[in-house]
Amino acid sequence: MKVLVARISQGRVFKEKKELASIGKGLALFVGIEKKDTLASLTKMASKVVNLRVFEDEQGKLNYSLKDKNYQLLCISNFTLCADTERGRRPSFEESMSREQASKYFEDFVSLLKKENVDVKQGAFGEFMRIELVLEGPVNIILTI
């Protein structure tokens, strides 16, 4: 599982011209699910995301998590994170989970995030979306499990 975490001051997701979700201050998550992923890896990643210390304290150190600050999450499925670019010029997506299975895993991941008592909004799985983010920092971190 690969998750790109971006610290944002606001984010919105659109499908065609309809807004699907929006949040204020928090984290945008781009989620890539791989064939090797399990419920255990989803659970571990959910805990890691909500407890990751990416927000500054009074001294400017990254000491606060999303849960500490009671901020929001914007969760977006993104299979291209699982691209293998070792050979050639065209990315291979052999390690990406099948669309049907990944859809269920993505919904399970969102449910696990919600069980962490955080406000979670999401995009549409497997759909072409327009995503507007206002990045802060920037603070962008790639998590892998």
NORZIRA-V419941 format. One record per residue. N is the residue number from 1. RES is the residue in three letters. PHI is phi in degrees with one decimal (* if undefined). OMEGA is omega in whole degrees, -180 to 180 (NA if undefined). BURIAL is 1 if it has 16 or more other ideal C-beta (glycine too) atoms within 10 Angstrom, else 0. Layout:
n res phi omega burial
N RES PHI OMEGA BURIAL
N RES PHI OMEGA BURIAL
//
This chain:
n res phi omega burial
1 MET * 177 1
2 LYS -126.4 178 1
3 VAL -131.9 172 1
4 LEU -92.6 -179 1
5 VAL -102.9 178 1
6 ALA -123.1 177 1
7 ARG -80.0 -175 1
8 ILE -133.7 172 1
9 SER -97.4 172 0
10 GLN -165.9 179 1
11 GLY -152.6 178 1
12 ARG -141.6 179 1
13 VAL -126.0 180 1
14 PHE -124.1 167 1
15 LYS -118.3 -169 0
16 GLU 58.3 -180 0
17 LYS -109.3 -177 0
18 LYS -95.5 176 0
19 GLU -74.0 179 0
20 LEU -91.5 -176 1
21 ALA -160.9 174 1
22 SER -150.8 176 0
23 ILE -139.3 172 1
24 GLY -93.1 -177 0
25 LYS -63.1 179 1
26 GLY 163.9 -178 1
27 LEU -127.8 168 1
28 ALA -98.9 179 1
29 LEU -115.9 171 1
30 PHE -104.9 -167 1
31 VAL -112.9 175 1
32 GLY -110.7 -177 1
33 ILE -108.0 -176 1
34 GLU -106.4 -179 1
35 LYS -55.0 -175 0
36 LYS -78.2 -175 0
37 ASP -69.7 -179 1
38 THR -134.5 175 0
39 LEU -59.7 179 0
40 ALA -63.6 180 0
41 SER -70.3 176 1
42 LEU -63.6 -179 1
43 THR -62.8 180 0
44 LYS -63.0 -179 0
45 MET -66.7 180 1
46 ALA -59.2 179 1
47 SER -64.4 -179 0
48 LYS -62.3 -177 0
49 VAL -61.0 -174 1
50 VAL -73.2 -180 1
51 ASN -105.5 -180 0
52 LEU -67.4 -176 1
53 ARG -86.7 -177 0
54 VAL -125.5 178 1
55 PHE -116.3 -173 1
56 GLU -73.4 169 1
57 ASP -91.4 -177 0
58 GLU -64.9 179 0
59 GLN -94.3 179 0
60 GLY 84.8 178 0
61 LYS -87.8 179 0
62 LEU -77.2 -175 0
63 ASN -118.1 -177 0
64 TYR -115.6 178 0
65 SER -97.6 175 1
66 LEU -57.5 180 1
67 LYS -65.4 179 0
68 ASP -58.8 -175 0
69 LYS -92.5 -178 0
70 ASN 59.0 178 0
71 TYR -90.5 -174 1
72 GLN -106.9 175 1
73 LEU -119.7 172 1
74 LEU -118.3 -171 1
75 CYS -106.6 -174 1
76 ILE -129.3 176 1
77 SER -70.7 -174 1
78 ASN -155.8 -176 1
79 PHE -63.2 -178 1
80 THR -66.4 174 0
81 LEU -63.3 -178 1
82 CYS -89.4 -178 1
83 ALA -62.7 171 1
84 ASP -103.2 -177 0
85 THR -116.2 -178 0
86 GLU -63.3 -176 0
87 ARG -118.4 174 0
88 GLY 68.9 -177 0
89 ARG -110.0 180 0
90 ARG -102.1 179 0
91 PRO -62.9 174 0
92 SER -104.0 -180 0
93 PHE -116.5 -179 0
94 GLU -57.7 -177 0
95 GLU -87.7 177 0
96 SER -72.4 177 1
97 MET -69.1 178 1
98 SER -58.8 -177 0
99 ARG -55.0 -177 0
100 GLU -62.8 -179 0
101 GLN -70.8 -180 0
102 ALA -63.6 179 1
103 SER -60.0 178 0
104 LYS -64.9 -180 0
105 TYR -62.7 179 1
106 PHE -63.0 178 1
107 GLU -63.3 176 0
108 ASP -62.4 179 1
109 PHE -62.9 178 1
110 VAL -61.2 178 1
111 SER -62.1 178 0
112 LEU -64.4 176 1
113 LEU -62.7 180 1
114 LYS -63.9 178 0
115 LYS -66.4 177 0
116 GLU -81.9 179 0
117 ASN 62.1 173 0
118 VAL -122.3 180 1
119 ASP -81.7 -176 0
120 VAL -117.1 171 1
121 LYS -116.7 -178 1
122 GLN -144.6 173 1
123 GLY -84.3 179 1
124 ALA -95.6 -178 0
125 PHE -62.6 173 1
126 GLY 69.0 -178 0
127 GLU -106.0 173 0
128 PHE -75.5 -177 0
129 MET -131.0 168 1
130 ARG -104.7 -175 0
131 ILE -121.0 178 1
132 GLU -113.2 179 0
133 LEU -129.2 169 1
134 VAL -108.3 -177 0
135 LEU -75.3 177 0
136 GLU -117.2 176 1
137 GLY 118.2 4 0
138 PRO -78.8 170 0
139 VAL -121.7 178 1
140 ASN -130.9 -177 0
141 ILE -133.0 176 0
142 ILE -99.1 178 0
143 LEU -105.6 176 1
144 THR -131.1 176 0
145 ILE -137.0 NA 1
//
